Amino acid sequence: MRLSHTHIRLVHSVIFLLLLLCLGYAIYSAVTGDITVWTWVVLVIILLEGLVLAYFDWNCPLTVWAENQGAENGSVADLFLPRFLADNLFRISGIAYAIALLLVLVRWFA
């Protein structure tokens, strides 16, 4: 099945939104101390995303897919986001994840 670059960007945007919601829920749970099984589920989902990115040498696999589909520039990281945010997305998300995980662990073991 051959998808256009726009379709791949749309899929990427949906995945990004779901991961952003997971990260937001993890931070909310950490800050409020309302740690449930869903907190752990979203933390694992985000960790799995990090492992996938690490496996692909910190490139989104959808970028590779877009390039394989013939896109000149396979970048799907822009996600219709401002350039600065798109360029620093891994760094910002990683820091937010680390803070959320640390807070969850502190609250869990306190």
mmCIF file of the C-alpha atoms, coordinates in Angstrom:
data_MODEL
# 
_entry.id   MODEL 
# 
loop_
_atom_site.group_PDB 
_atom_site.id 
_atom_site.type_symbol 
_atom_site.label_atom_id 
_atom_site.label_alt_id 
_atom_site.label_comp_id 
_atom_site.label_asym_id 
_atom_site.label_entity_id 
_atom_site.label_seq_id 
_atom_site.pdbx_PDB_ins_code 
_atom_site.Cartn_x 
_atom_site.Cartn_y 
_atom_site.Cartn_z 
_atom_site.occupancy 
_atom_site.B_iso_or_equiv 
_atom_site.pdbx_formal_charge 
_atom_site.auth_seq_id 
_atom_site.auth_comp_id 
_atom_site.auth_asym_id 
_atom_site.auth_atom_id 
_atom_site.pdbx_PDB_model_num 
ATOM 1   C CA . MET A 1 1   ? 0.000  0.000  0.000  1.00 0.00 ? 1   MET A CA 1 
ATOM 2   C CA . ARG A 1 2   ? 1.422  3.340  -1.030 1.00 0.00 ? 2   ARG A CA 1 
ATOM 3   C CA . LEU A 1 3   ? 0.505  6.348  1.088  1.00 0.00 ? 3   LEU A CA 1 
ATOM 4   C CA . SER A 1 4   ? 1.225  9.944  0.257  1.00 0.00 ? 4   SER A CA 1 
ATOM 5   C CA . HIS A 1 5   ? 3.485  12.111 2.368  1.00 0.00 ? 5   HIS A CA 1 
ATOM 6   C CA . THR A 1 6   ? 0.365  13.917 3.629  1.00 0.00 ? 6   THR A CA 1 
ATOM 7   C CA . HIS A 1 7   ? -1.199 10.632 4.759  1.00 0.00 ? 7   HIS A CA 1 
ATOM 8   C CA . ILE A 1 8   ? 1.973  9.657  6.576  1.00 0.00 ? 8   ILE A CA 1 
ATOM 9   C CA . ARG A 1 9   ? 2.041  13.089 8.261  1.00 0.00 ? 9   ARG A CA 1 
ATOM 10  C CA . LEU A 1 10  ? -1.576 12.579 9.311  1.00 0.00 ? 10  LEU A CA 1 
ATOM 11  C CA . VAL A 1 11  ? -0.788 9.164  10.825 1.00 0.00 ? 11  VAL A CA 1 
ATOM 12  C CA . HIS A 1 12  ? 2.224  10.688 12.539 1.00 0.00 ? 12  HIS A CA 1 
ATOM 13  C CA . SER A 1 13  ? 0.109  13.551 13.877 1.00 0.00 ? 13  SER A CA 1 
ATOM 14  C CA . VAL A 1 14  ? -2.425 11.127 15.370 1.00 0.00 ? 14  VAL A CA 1 
ATOM 15  C CA . ILE A 1 15  ? 0.330  9.064  16.996 1.00 0.00 ? 15  ILE A CA 1 
ATOM 16  C CA . PHE A 1 16  ? 1.968  12.249 18.253 1.00 0.00 ? 16  PHE A CA 1 
ATOM 17  C CA . LEU A 1 17  ? -1.323 13.443 19.749 1.00 0.00 ? 17  LEU A CA 1 
ATOM 18  C CA . LEU A 1 18  ? -1.860 10.115 21.520 1.00 0.00 ? 18  LEU A CA 1 
ATOM 19  C CA . LEU A 1 19  ? 1.683  10.161 22.915 1.00 0.00 ? 19  LEU A CA 1 
ATOM 20  C CA . LEU A 1 20  ? 1.244  13.781 23.978 1.00 0.00 ? 20  LEU A CA 1 
ATOM 21  C CA . LEU A 1 21  ? -1.947 12.831 25.819 1.00 0.00 ? 21  LEU A CA 1 
ATOM 22  C CA . CYS A 1 22  ? -0.076 9.954  27.484 1.00 0.00 ? 22  CYS A CA 1 
ATOM 23  C CA . LEU A 1 23  ? 2.674  12.330 28.566 1.00 0.00 ? 23  LEU A CA 1 
ATOM 24  C CA . GLY A 1 24  ? 0.137  14.852 29.827 1.00 0.00 ? 24  GLY A CA 1 
ATOM 25  C CA . TYR A 1 25  ? -1.642 12.163 31.833 1.00 0.00 ? 25  TYR A CA 1 
ATOM 26  C CA . ALA A 1 26  ? 1.646  10.944 33.304 1.00 0.00 ? 26  ALA A CA 1 
ATOM 27  C CA . ILE A 1 27  ? 2.544  14.486 34.384 1.00 0.00 ? 27  ILE A CA 1 
ATOM 28  C CA . TYR A 1 28  ? -0.964 15.050 35.783 1.00 0.00 ? 28  TYR A CA 1 
ATOM 29  C CA . SER A 1 29  ? -0.785 11.791 37.742 1.00 0.00 ? 29  SER A CA 1 
ATOM 30  C CA . ALA A 1 30  ? 2.662  12.651 39.054 1.00 0.00 ? 30  ALA A CA 1 
ATOM 31  C CA . VAL A 1 31  ? 1.698  16.156 40.162 1.00 0.00 ? 31  VAL A CA 1 
ATOM 32  C CA . THR A 1 32  ? -1.606 15.163 41.776 1.00 0.00 ? 32  THR A CA 1 
ATOM 33  C CA . GLY A 1 33  ? -0.338 11.914 43.237 1.00 0.00 ? 33  GLY A CA 1 
ATOM 34  C CA . ASP A 1 34  ? -3.251 10.066 41.615 1.00 0.00 ? 34  ASP A CA 1 
ATOM 35  C CA . ILE A 1 35  ? -1.172 7.125  40.445 1.00 0.00 ? 35  ILE A CA 1 
ATOM 36  C CA . THR A 1 36  ? -3.208 4.329  38.913 1.00 0.00 ? 36  THR A CA 1 
ATOM 37  C CA . VAL A 1 37  ? -2.559 1.391  36.632 1.00 0.00 ? 37  VAL A CA 1 
ATOM 38  C CA . TRP A 1 38  ? -3.150 3.811  33.730 1.00 0.00 ? 38  TRP A CA 1 
ATOM 39  C CA . THR A 1 39  ? -0.226 5.912  34.910 1.00 0.00 ? 39  THR A CA 1 
ATOM 40  C CA . TRP A 1 40  ? 2.053  2.915  34.568 1.00 0.00 ? 40  TRP A CA 1 
ATOM 41  C CA . VAL A 1 41  ? 0.509  1.970  31.212 1.00 0.00 ? 41  VAL A CA 1 
ATOM 42  C CA . VAL A 1 42  ? 1.172  5.404  29.701 1.00 0.00 ? 42  VAL A CA 1 
ATOM 43  C CA . LEU A 1 43  ? 4.708  5.460  31.135 1.00 0.00 ? 43  LEU A CA 1 
ATOM 44  C CA . VAL A 1 44  ? 5.412  2.110  29.450 1.00 0.00 ? 44  VAL A CA 1 
ATOM 45  C CA . ILE A 1 45  ? 3.872  3.318  26.170 1.00 0.00 ? 45  ILE A CA 1 
ATOM 46  C CA . ILE A 1 46  ? 6.134  6.369  26.199 1.00 0.00 ? 46  ILE A CA 1 
ATOM 47  C CA . LEU A 1 47  ? 9.137  4.202  27.094 1.00 0.00 ? 47  LEU A CA 1 
ATOM 48  C CA . LEU A 1 48  ? 8.350  1.898  24.164 1.00 0.00 ? 48  LEU A CA 1 
ATOM 49  C CA . GLU A 1 49  ? 8.211  4.913  21.856 1.00 0.00 ? 49  GLU A CA 1 
ATOM 50  C CA . GLY A 1 50  ? 11.639 5.922  23.140 1.00 0.00 ? 50  GLY A CA 1 
ATOM 51  C CA . LEU A 1 51  ? 12.988 2.442  22.443 1.00 0.00 ? 51  LEU A CA 1 
ATOM 52  C CA . VAL A 1 52  ? 11.605 2.545  18.902 1.00 0.00 ? 52  VAL A CA 1 
ATOM 53  C CA . LEU A 1 53  ? 13.253 5.919  18.327 1.00 0.00 ? 53  LEU A CA 1 
ATOM 54  C CA . ALA A 1 54  ? 16.550 4.655  19.749 1.00 0.00 ? 54  ALA A CA 1 
ATOM 55  C CA . TYR A 1 55  ? 16.374 1.610  17.479 1.00 0.00 ? 55  TYR A CA 1 
ATOM 56  C CA . PHE A 1 56  ? 15.915 3.862  14.450 1.00 0.00 ? 56  PHE A CA 1 
ATOM 57  C CA . ASP A 1 57  ? 18.908 6.000  15.470 1.00 0.00 ? 57  ASP A CA 1 
ATOM 58  C CA . TRP A 1 58  ? 16.663 8.749  16.859 1.00 0.00 ? 58  TRP A CA 1 
ATOM 59  C CA . ASN A 1 59  ? 14.750 9.081  13.610 1.00 0.00 ? 59  ASN A CA 1 
ATOM 60  C CA . CYS A 1 60  ? 11.044 8.492  13.547 1.00 0.00 ? 60  CYS A CA 1 
ATOM 61  C CA . PRO A 1 61  ? 10.285 5.310  11.597 1.00 0.00 ? 61  PRO A CA 1 
ATOM 62  C CA . LEU A 1 62  ? 7.583  7.248  9.774  1.00 0.00 ? 62  LEU A CA 1 
ATOM 63  C CA . THR A 1 63  ? 10.298 9.516  8.383  1.00 0.00 ? 63  THR A CA 1 
ATOM 64  C CA . VAL A 1 64  ? 12.023 6.441  6.971  1.00 0.00 ? 64  VAL A CA 1 
ATOM 65  C CA . TRP A 1 65  ? 8.671  5.251  5.622  1.00 0.00 ? 65  TRP A CA 1 
ATOM 66  C CA . ALA A 1 66  ? 7.982  8.618  3.979  1.00 0.00 ? 66  ALA A CA 1 
ATOM 67  C CA . GLU A 1 67  ? 11.390 8.538  2.307  1.00 0.00 ? 67  GLU A CA 1 
ATOM 68  C CA . ASN A 1 68  ? 10.788 4.978  1.145  1.00 0.00 ? 68  ASN A CA 1 
ATOM 69  C CA . GLN A 1 69  ? 7.503  6.162  -0.354 1.00 0.00 ? 69  GLN A CA 1 
ATOM 70  C CA . GLY A 1 70  ? 9.427  8.662  -2.465 1.00 0.00 ? 70  GLY A CA 1 
ATOM 71  C CA . ALA A 1 71  ? 9.288  11.863 -0.432 1.00 0.00 ? 71  ALA A CA 1 
ATOM 72  C CA . GLU A 1 72  ? 12.201 14.163 -1.210 1.00 0.00 ? 72  GLU A CA 1 
ATOM 73  C CA . ASN A 1 73  ? 12.449 15.103 2.427  1.00 0.00 ? 73  ASN A CA 1 
ATOM 74  C CA . GLY A 1 74  ? 10.969 12.382 4.600  1.00 0.00 ? 74  GLY A CA 1 
ATOM 75  C CA . SER A 1 75  ? 10.616 14.671 7.554  1.00 0.00 ? 75  SER A CA 1 
ATOM 76  C CA . VAL A 1 76  ? 7.274  14.260 9.237  1.00 0.00 ? 76  VAL A CA 1 
ATOM 77  C CA . ALA A 1 77  ? 8.471  15.890 12.431 1.00 0.00 ? 77  ALA A CA 1 
ATOM 78  C CA . ASP A 1 78  ? 6.984  19.252 11.589 1.00 0.00 ? 78  ASP A CA 1 
ATOM 79  C CA . LEU A 1 79  ? 3.498  17.899 12.385 1.00 0.00 ? 79  LEU A CA 1 
ATOM 80  C CA . PHE A 1 80  ? 2.168  21.302 11.578 1.00 0.00 ? 80  PHE A CA 1 
ATOM 81  C CA . LEU A 1 81  ? 4.110  22.566 14.630 1.00 0.00 ? 81  LEU A CA 1 
ATOM 82  C CA . PRO A 1 82  ? 6.358  25.621 14.865 1.00 0.00 ? 82  PRO A CA 1 
ATOM 83  C CA . ARG A 1 83  ? 9.848  24.770 13.619 1.00 0.00 ? 83  ARG A CA 1 
ATOM 84  C CA . PHE A 1 84  ? 11.574 25.350 16.982 1.00 0.00 ? 84  PHE A CA 1 
ATOM 85  C CA . LEU A 1 85  ? 9.198  22.967 18.737 1.00 0.00 ? 85  LEU A CA 1 
ATOM 86  C CA . ALA A 1 86  ? 9.503  20.323 16.017 1.00 0.00 ? 86  ALA A CA 1 
ATOM 87  C CA . ASP A 1 87  ? 13.307 20.545 16.065 1.00 0.00 ? 87  ASP A CA 1 
ATOM 88  C CA . ASN A 1 88  ? 13.478 20.134 19.851 1.00 0.00 ? 88  ASN A CA 1 
ATOM 89  C CA . LEU A 1 89  ? 10.596 17.720 20.321 1.00 0.00 ? 89  LEU A CA 1 
ATOM 90  C CA . PHE A 1 90  ? 12.693 14.752 21.477 1.00 0.00 ? 90  PHE A CA 1 
ATOM 91  C CA . ARG A 1 91  ? 14.591 16.874 23.980 1.00 0.00 ? 91  ARG A CA 1 
ATOM 92  C CA . ILE A 1 92  ? 11.467 18.546 25.403 1.00 0.00 ? 92  ILE A CA 1 
ATOM 93  C CA . SER A 1 93  ? 9.502  15.299 25.537 1.00 0.00 ? 93  SER A CA 1 
ATOM 94  C CA . GLY A 1 94  ? 12.413 13.416 27.085 1.00 0.00 ? 94  GLY A CA 1 
ATOM 95  C CA . ILE A 1 95  ? 12.821 15.963 29.852 1.00 0.00 ? 95  ILE A CA 1 
ATOM 96  C CA . ALA A 1 96  ? 9.072  16.008 30.514 1.00 0.00 ? 96  ALA A CA 1 
ATOM 97  C CA . TYR A 1 97  ? 9.021  12.193 30.616 1.00 0.00 ? 97  TYR A CA 1 
ATOM 98  C CA . ALA A 1 98  ? 11.988 12.050 33.000 1.00 0.00 ? 98  ALA A CA 1 
ATOM 99  C CA . ILE A 1 99  ? 10.348 14.573 35.337 1.00 0.00 ? 99  ILE A CA 1 
ATOM 100 C CA . ALA A 1 100 ? 7.013  12.730 35.242 1.00 0.00 ? 100 ALA A CA 1 
ATOM 101 C CA . LEU A 1 101 ? 8.685  9.356  35.867 1.00 0.00 ? 101 LEU A CA 1 
ATOM 102 C CA . LEU A 1 102 ? 10.777 10.735 38.723 1.00 0.00 ? 102 LEU A CA 1 
ATOM 103 C CA . LEU A 1 103 ? 7.741  12.348 40.367 1.00 0.00 ? 103 LEU A CA 1 
ATOM 104 C CA . VAL A 1 104 ? 5.670  9.180  39.954 1.00 0.00 ? 104 VAL A CA 1 
ATOM 105 C CA . LEU A 1 105 ? 8.425  7.071  41.520 1.00 0.00 ? 105 LEU A CA 1 
ATOM 106 C CA . VAL A 1 106 ? 8.914  9.516  44.390 1.00 0.00 ? 106 VAL A CA 1 
ATOM 107 C CA . ARG A 1 107 ? 5.178  9.566  45.121 1.00 0.00 ? 107 ARG A CA 1 
ATOM 108 C CA . TRP A 1 108 ? 4.862  5.800  44.691 1.00 0.00 ? 108 TRP A CA 1 
ATOM 109 C CA . PHE A 1 109 ? 7.647  5.010  47.158 1.00 0.00 ? 109 PHE A CA 1 
ATOM 110 C CA . ALA A 1 110 ? 6.911  7.847  49.602 1.00 0.00 ? 110 ALA A CA 1 
# 
